[in-house]
Amino acid sequence: MSFRTIDPAQLTPAELHPFMVGAIAPRPVAFASTIAADGSVNLSPYSFFNCFGSNPPILVFSPANRVRDNSQKHTLQNVREVPEVVIHICDYAMVEQMSLSSTEYEKGVNEFVKAGFTQLPSQKVKPPRVAEAPAAFECVVEQVIELGQNNGAGNLIICRVVMAHFREDIVLPSGSGIDPFKLDAIARLGGDWYCRASGSSLFEVPKPNRNLGIGIDQLPEFLRTSDLLTGNNLGRLANIEAQSIPTTEQVAAFRHEPLVSYTLSQHHGSPTRQREELMILGKKLLEEGRLLDAWKTLLLAAE
């Protein structure tokens, strides 16, 4: 396997930047509204962003110095003057307007107006919030950490959430969190590229068990060395407690399941083909989320 190896010290910031933002992706976007000491409002997106704790609730984003000329963003200037910010999460319906707001307008120009967003008053901080955003976090700025003085250097703005707003339709019916399908969030890639977290691009991976899964090293050799099963397949199979692996009796009883019974009977005269078809069926069941049925089928293939 061939790799392109890069020493950051041997490249200019402009040369390194597309590799960094192209590979470290997708990145959530902090759509940040701030206010200057004179009361002028700024609204701009930043993809160097994430959450870093829930107690206290901390968000961090970084308006990096411009690679082109080392100038600093108005957002950074504003939070030094008024250490408050509202960080919004953007959905697909607002991505073009959000992108427009990143235009380098003169300081004092209100991007709410330029991008056509509606200002709502915040409850605990001075900057207004975007009515069209599905989620908004009112924050006080705890600290600004300069990561350097050069072109492209980051400036970590550490924010503590003091109030949060979530559009009612994105909240799960149980009230226990956010529905990712309803959120329809966007994320940043390199260049002009974004991605949309919705539809078939969303998938679930069960969290590792509270009790230890057996691990890939404990899978039967015929599974570990299979040319059919992928790394993801093996990871899912290995995310099971030892006592949950189907017993010999359970595996034998599974022979009577319609799909398994059909596969066994169709290839009764060819043990090799029978094994191959059972492996294929087991993989299919696994990818449908039927972990125990997949285990039973794959163990039948080993008999």
Summary of the structure (lengths in Angstrom):
residues: 303
radius of gyration: 26.0
end to end distance: 35.8
largest distance: 84.7
contacts: 853
relative contact order: 0.11
helix: 36%
strand: 23%
